[in-house]
């Protein structure tokens, strides 16, 4: 026992994490448009492989709701065989970034961009999963999903099967929302498992006409990508998808690690090693043709709150997932799809930082704008482009705030006019500089003092020289400039 001094705590925590992870693994897979068993494969790899490696001791990895939208789009565009290639290359890139010690740089990404990314994912996830709840087919685009919801609701009102599906989905969400108010002994069963279990029981006992999970069998679902699929790596669209997978999966894992570190007093996350661990897990998932993985805050928080002390808890949770997939795969066939969709609707809502946005709007309005623009861009365009738009806007905002510039004009009524510039003169402030200087009298000598500038970029220097030349040509004493 001395080698595993916390085995009792870790064993108990592993069971809790397993019960939380099971419905989420299946739900994410179904929502991603792949066999349910592939979600379990990713959860197993997250426990047995990533769980064994160094990095973060208590966070748990597996298929994440945050990547559902991206995976669904990739499977629709490229097909299931190429998903393995995408995930494999993503894992290799993550390992390379970890070896090159780039993990810590993800901490430099604007929090507003990350929260905007998660909010955009949450909105698309909610919109997309409401269609399975309504027993309807979802449109392909993000705006189409949102625009089509009123019609889907109206259609469901006149369809008995759709109403049964809606009742199960709404009941699942209600259980998840109200579970925290249940008695403490009842709450020993994780909310997601309770919600799916009750929905499955209701569908079975009432013989409800709702869709259930298709069971293919674990070995039949695992399809390594064929060698011919690697030839598609020359495609620009596939490369862009791989970059999106890599950046989003890495950022989500490392931000999750930072959040989990705040929940416990144990060893802190080593970001580069964690990136290598995530990469190793994704590389193996790619070889198996499974879903990509990230660290998942829901499972990780459950692990910490259940009393886990070492990585043994997350490894054991992978063992329980493996035993379930090997011995009880038929159980999946009884799970109603509306219940899994309800879990993901709830998960999507949790990704939208309503309270954080309200605080940002009061205290840092520019950051709130970055968050909202990132989220809206993801819904309107796509995941990758939306994140790039958010990053670009964040950089422009930072540059704008960094380019503080003050112009002080001293005019004594006669003689030369003195203009003092201080701060950072960048091209972003060029209109303000020129408007102020061109408003000065044309028939008076002017002295411009640049000694208070910390930075004068090429665009501003050129514009100042051009203005001075124009002013000096107007039969006025040449402008005198005191250099910075």
C-alpha positions in Angstrom: 0.0 0.0 0.0 3.0 2.3 0.5 3.4 2.5 -3.3 -0.2 3.6 -3.7 -1.0 5.4 -0.4 -4.2 7.0 -1.8 -5.6 4.0 -3.7 -8.9 4.1 -1.8 -9.5 7.7 -2.6 -8.4 7.3 -6.2 -10.5 4.1 -6.7 -13.7 5.8 -5.5 -13.0 8.9 -7.6 -12.4 6.8 -10.7 -15.9 5.3 -10.4 -17.4 8.8 -10.2 -15.5 10.0 -13.2 -16.4 6.8 -15.2 -20.1 7.4 -14.5 -19.8 11.1 -15.6 -17.7 10.2 -18.7 -19.8 7.4 -20.0 -22.9 9.4 -21.2 -20.7 12.3 -22.3 -18.4 10.0 -24.4 -21.5 8.5 -26.1 -23.3 11.8 -26.5 -20.3 13.6 -28.1 -19.8 10.8 -30.6 -23.4 10.7 -31.7 -23.5 14.5 -32.0 -20.3 14.3 -34.0 -21.8 12.0 -36.6 -19.7 9.0 -35.8 -20.4 5.6 -34.1 -21.0 5.8 -30.4 -18.2 3.3 -29.7 -15.6 5.8 -31.0 -16.4 8.2 -28.2 -15.7 5.4 -25.7 -12.4 4.6 -27.5 -11.3 8.2 -27.1 -12.3 8.1 -23.4 -10.4 4.8 -22.9 -7.2 6.3 -24.6 -7.6 9.4 -22.5 -7.6 7.3 -19.4 -5.1 4.6 -20.1 -2.6 6.6 -22.3 -2.8 10.3 -21.6 -3.7 9.5 -18.0 -0.4 7.6 -17.5 1.8 10.4 -18.8 3.2 13.4 -17.0 1.7 16.9 -17.2 -1.4 17.5 -15.1 -2.0 14.9 -12.3 -5.7 15.3 -11.8 -7.3 16.5 -15.1 -9.1 13.9 -17.2 -9.1 13.7 -21.0 -11.6 12.4 -23.4 -13.9 13.5 -26.3 -15.0 17.1 -25.6 -18.3 18.9 -26.4 -16.1 21.8 -27.4 -14.8 19.9 -30.5 -18.2 18.4 -31.5 -19.0 21.1 -34.1 -15.6 20.9 -35.6 -15.6 17.1 -35.8 -19.1 17.1 -37.3 -18.0 19.5 -40.1 -14.8 17.6 -40.8 -16.7 14.2 -41.1 -19.3 15.8 -43.3 -16.7 17.4 -45.6 -13.9 14.8 -45.7 -15.5 11.6 -44.5 -14.9 9.3 -41.5 -11.7 7.7 -42.8 -9.9 11.1 -43.0 -10.9 11.9 -39.5 -8.3 9.5 -38.3 -5.6 11.3 -40.4 -6.7 14.7 -39.0 -6.6 13.5 -35.4 -3.2 11.7 -35.9 -1.5 14.7 -37.4 -3.1 16.9 -34.7 -1.5 14.7 -32.1 1.9 14.8 -33.8 1.8 18.6 -34.0 0.9 18.8 -30.3 3.8 16.5 -29.4 6.1 18.8 -31.5 4.8 21.9 -29.8 5.4 20.3 -26.4 9.0 19.3 -27.3 9.6 22.8 -28.6 8.3 24.2 -25.3 5.5 26.1 -26.9 2.9 25.1 -24.3 3.3 28.1 -22.1 2.5 30.4 -25.1 -1.1 29.3 -25.1 -1.4 31.1 -21.9 -0.8 34.4 -23.8 -4.0 33.9 -25.9 -6.6 36.5 -24.9 -9.1 35.0 -22.4 -11.8 36.9 -24.3 -11.0 35.1 -27.5 -11.0 31.7 -25.7 -14.3 32.5 -23.9 -15.7 33.8 -27.2 -14.6 30.6 -28.9 -16.4 28.5 -26.2 -19.5 30.7 -26.4 -19.6 30.3 -30.2 -19.2 26.5 -29.9 -21.9 26.5 -27.2 -24.4 28.4 -29.4 -23.8 26.1 -32.4 -24.0 23.1 -30.2 -27.3 24.1 -28.6 -28.8 25.0 -32.0 -27.6 21.8 -33.6 -28.7 19.5 -30.7 -32.2 20.9 -30.5 -32.9 19.2 -33.8 -32.4 15.6 -32.4 -34.5 16.7 -29.4 -37.2 17.6 -31.9 -36.7 14.5 -34.0 -35.8 16.7 -37.0 -32.9 17.0 -39.4 -30.5 19.9 -38.7 -29.5 22.3 -41.5 -25.8 22.3 -42.3 -24.8 25.9 -41.5 -24.7 27.7 -38.2 -27.1 30.5 -39.2 -29.3 27.9 -40.9 -29.6 25.9 -37.7 -30.6 29.0 -35.7 -33.0 30.3 -38.4 -34.7 26.9 -38.8 -35.5 26.3 -35.1 -38.9 28.1 -35.0 -40.1 26.0 -37.9 -38.8 22.8 -36.3 -40.7 23.6 -33.1 -43.9 24.2 -35.0 -43.6 21.0 -36.9 -43.0 19.1 -33.7 -46.2 20.3 -32.2 -48.2 18.2 -34.6 -46.1 15.1 -34.5 -46.6 12.5 -31.7 -43.1 11.0 -32.1 -41.5 14.5 -32.1 -43.4 15.5 -29.0 -42.2 12.3 -27.2 -38.6 13.1 -28.2 -39.0 16.7 -27.0 -40.4 15.5 -23.7 -37.4 13.2 -23.1 -34.9 15.9 -24.2 -36.5 18.6 -22.0 -36.8 16.1 -19.1 -33.0 15.4 -19.4 -32.2 19.1 -19.3 -34.5 19.6 -16.3 -32.8 16.8 -14.4 -29.4 18.2 -15.0 -30.5 21.7 -13.9 -32.3 20.5 -10.8 -29.8 17.8 -9.8 -27.8 20.1 -7.5 -31.0 20.5 -5.3 -31.4 16.8 -4.8 -30.6 15.2 -1.4 -26.9 14.6 -0.8 -27.3 10.8 -0.9 -29.1 11.0 -4.2 -26.3 13.2 -5.7 -23.8 10.4 -5.2 -25.0 9.4 -8.7 -23.6 11.9 -11.2 -26.2 14.2 -12.8 -25.4 13.2 -16.5 -25.8 9.5 -15.6 -29.0 10.0 -13.7 -30.5 12.1 -16.5 -29.7 9.5 -19.2 -30.7 6.6 -16.9 -34.1 8.1 -16.1 -34.7 9.0 -19.8 -33.7 5.4 -20.9 -36.0 3.9 -18.2 -38.9 6.2 -19.3 -38.5 5.4 -23.0 -38.4 1.7 -22.2 -41.3 1.5 -19.8 -43.6 3.8 -21.8 -42.5 2.3 -25.2 -41.9 5.8 -26.5 -41.3 6.1 -30.3 -37.9 7.8 -30.0 -34.6 7.2 -31.8 -31.9 5.2 -29.8 -28.2 4.8 -30.2 -27.1 2.5 -33.0 -24.7 -0.2 -31.8 -22.0 -1.3 -34.2 -19.7 -3.2 -31.8 -16.3 -1.9 -30.6 -14.1 -3.8 -33.0 -16.3 -3.0 -36.0 -16.3 0.7 -35.2 -12.5 1.0 -34.9 -11.3 1.6 -38.4 -7.7 2.8 -38.8 -7.3 5.3 -41.7 -6.1 3.7 -44.9 -2.7 4.7 -46.2 -4.4 6.2 -49.3 -6.1 8.8 -47.0 -2.7 10.3 -46.2 -2.4 11.5 -49.7 -5.2 14.1 -49.0 -2.7 16.0 -46.7 -1.8 18.1 -49.7 -5.3 19.6 -49.6 -5.4 23.2 -48.3 -8.8 22.6 -46.7 -7.6 19.6 -44.8 -4.5 21.4 -43.6 -6.7 24.3 -42.3 -8.9 21.8 -40.5 -5.8 20.2 -38.9 -4.5 23.6 -37.7 -8.0 24.4 -36.2 -8.0 21.0 -34.4 -4.5 21.6 -33.1 -5.0 25.1 -31.8 -8.5 24.6 -30.3 -7.7 21.2 -28.7 -4.4 22.5 -27.3 -5.9 25.8 -26.0 -8.9 24.0 -24.4 -6.7 21.4 -22.7 -4.2 24.0 -21.3 -6.9 26.4 -20.1 -8.7 23.5 -18.5 -5.4 22.6 -16.8 -5.2 26.1 -15.4 -8.8 25.9 -14.1 -8.2 22.5 -12.5 -5.0 23.7 -10.8 -7.2 26.3 -8.9 -9.4 23.4 -7.6 -6.7 21.5 -5.7 -3.5 21.9 -3.7 -1.5 19.1 -5.4 1.3 19.4 -8.0 0.8 22.2 -10.6 0.5 21.4 -14.3 3.6 21.3 -16.4 2.2 22.8 -19.7 4.7 21.4 -22.1 4.5 17.9 -20.7 0.7 18.1 -20.7 0.8 19.1 -24.4 3.0 16.1 -25.2 0.5 13.8 -23.2 -2.5 15.2 -25.1 -0.5 14.8 -28.4 0.3 11.1 -27.6 -3.4 10.4 -26.9 -4.6 12.1 -30.0 -2.0 10.4 -32.2 -3.2 7.0 -30.9 -6.9 8.1 -31.4 -6.0 9.0 -34.9 -4.4 5.5 -35.6 -7.7 4.0 -34.2 -9.9 6.3 -36.3 -11.5 7.7 -33.1 -12.5 11.1 -32.0 -10.0 13.8 -31.0 -9.5 14.3 -27.3 -8.9 17.3 -25.0 -8.8 17.7 -21.3 -12.4 18.1 -20.1 -13.2 20.4 -17.3 -16.5 18.6 -16.3 -14.7 15.3 -15.8 -11.7 16.9 -14.2 -13.7 18.9 -11.7 -15.7 15.7 -10.8 -12.3 13.9 -10.3 -11.1 16.6 -7.9 -14.4 16.9 -6.0 -14.6 13.1 -5.6 -11.3 13.2 -3.7 -8.8 12.0 -6.2 -5.2 12.4 -5.1 -3.1 11.0 -8.0 -3.3 10.1 -11.7 -4.4 6.6 -10.7 -8.0 7.8 -10.6 -8.0 8.8 -14.3 -6.2 5.7 -15.4 -8.8 3.5 -13.5 -11.6 5.4 -15.1 -10.2 4.4 -18.5 -10.2 0.7 -17.3 -13.9 1.0 -16.4 -14.7 2.4 -19.8 -12.8 -0.4 -21.5 -14.6 -3.0 -19.5 -18.0 -1.5 -20.3 -17.2 -1.2 -24.0 -16.0 -4.8 -24.0 -18.6 -6.5 -21.8 -21.8 -4.3 -22.1 -21.9 -2.6 -25.5 -25.5 -3.7 -26.1 -26.6 -1.4 -23.3 -25.9 1.6 -25.6 -28.7 0.5 -27.9 -31.3 1.4 -25.2 -30.1 5.0 -24.7 -32.5 7.5 -26.4 -30.8 10.0 -28.7 -32.9 12.9 -27.4 -31.5 12.3 -23.9 -27.9 12.5 -25.2 -28.9 15.7 -27.2 -30.3 17.1 -24.0 -27.0 16.6 -22.2 -25.1 18.4 -25.0 -27.7 21.3 -25.0 -27.0 21.6 -21.3 -23.2 21.4 -21.9 -23.4 24.0 -24.6 -25.3 26.4 -22.3 -22.5 26.0 -19.7 -20.0 27.1 -22.4 -21.6 30.5 -22.7 -20.1 32.8 -20.1 -23.1 35.0 -19.4 -21.9 36.3 -16.0 -18.3 36.9 -17.3 -19.7 38.8 -20.3 -21.8 41.1 -18.0 -18.7 41.8 -15.8 -16.6 42.5 -18.9 -19.1 44.9 -20.3 -19.1 46.9 -17.1 -15.3 46.9 -16.6 -13.6 46.1 -19.9 -16.0 46.9 -22.7 -13.4 46.3 -25.4 -12.8 42.7 -24.2 -16.6 42.1 -24.2 -16.7 43.2 -27.8 -13.9 40.8 -28.7 -15.8 37.9 -26.9 -19.1 38.7 -28.7 -17.5 39.2 -32.2 -15.6 35.9 -31.8 -18.7 34.0 -30.8 -20.9 35.5 -33.6 -18.2 34.9 -36.2 -18.0 31.2 -35.3 -21.8 30.9 -35.6 -21.9 32.9 -38.9 -18.8 31.6 -40.7 -17.0 28.6 -39.1 -14.9 27.6 -36.1 -11.4 28.3 -37.6 -12.3 31.6 -39.3 -14.2 32.8 -36.2 -11.2 32.2 -33.9 -8.9 33.9 -36.4 -11.2 36.9 -36.5 -11.2 37.0 -32.7 -7.5 36.8 -32.5 -7.1 39.6 -35.1 -9.5 41.8 -33.3 -7.8 41.2 -30.0 -4.4 42.2 -31.5 -5.9 45.4 -33.0 -7.5 46.3 -29.7 -4.2 45.7 -27.8 -2.3 47.8 -30.4 -4.9 50.6 -30.2 -4.7 50.7 -26.4 -0.9 50.6 -26.5 -0.7 53.6 -28.8 -1.6 56.3 -26.3 -0.8 59.7 -27.8 -1.1 63.1 -26.4 -0.8 66.3 -28.3 -0.4 69.6 -26.4 -0.4 72.9 -28.3 0.9 76.1 -26.7 -0.1 79.3 -28.5 0.9 82.5 -26.8 -1.0 84.6 -29.3 2.0 85.8 -31.2 5.3 84.2 -32.3 5.8 80.5 -32.9 3.2 77.9 -31.9 4.7 75.0 -29.9 3.3 71.5 -30.4 4.4 68.8 -27.9 3.8 65.1 -28.8 4.1 62.4 -26.1 3.3 58.7 -25.9 3.3 56.2 -28.7 2.8 57.6 -32.3 1.7 54.6 -34.4 -0.3 54.4 -37.7 -3.4 53.8 -35.6 -3.2 57.3 -34.3 -2.2 58.9 -37.6 -5.6 60.5 -38.3 -5.7 62.2 -34.9 -2.1 63.5 -35.3 -2.7 64.9 -38.8 -6.2 66.4 -38.0 -4.6 68.3 -35.0 -1.6 69.5 -36.9 -3.5 70.6 -40.0 -5.8 72.6 -37.9 -2.9 74.8 -36.8 -2.7 78.3 -38.4 -1.0 78.3 -41.8 0.6 81.8 -41.4 2.5 81.2 -38.1 5.8 79.4 -37.5 5.5 76.1 -35.7 7.8 74.2 -33.5 7.1 70.5 -33.0 8.7 68.7 -30.1 8.9 64.9 -30.4 11.2 64.3 -27.4 8.2 63.0 -25.4 7.5 60.1 -27.7 8.4 56.6 -26.6 7.8 55.2 -30.1 7.4 56.8 -33.6 6.7 54.4 -36.4 7.7 54.8 -40.0 4.1 55.8 -41.1 3.9 58.6 -38.6 7.4 59.9 -39.3 6.7 60.0 -43.0 3.3 61.8 -42.5 4.9 64.3 -40.1 7.6 65.1 -42.6 5.0 65.5 -45.4 2.9 67.8 -43.3 6.0 69.9 -42.3 6.9 70.2 -46.0 3.4 71.4 -47.0 3.3 73.9 -44.1 6.8 75.3 -45.0 5.8 75.7 -48.6 3.0 78.2 -47.7 5.4 81.2 -47.5 5.9 80.5 -43.8 9.0 80.0 -41.7 10.0 76.3 -42.0 8.6 74.0 -39.3 11.2 73.2 -36.6 11.1 69.6 -35.4 12.9 68.5 -32.2 13.6 64.8 -32.9 12.5 62.0 -30.6 
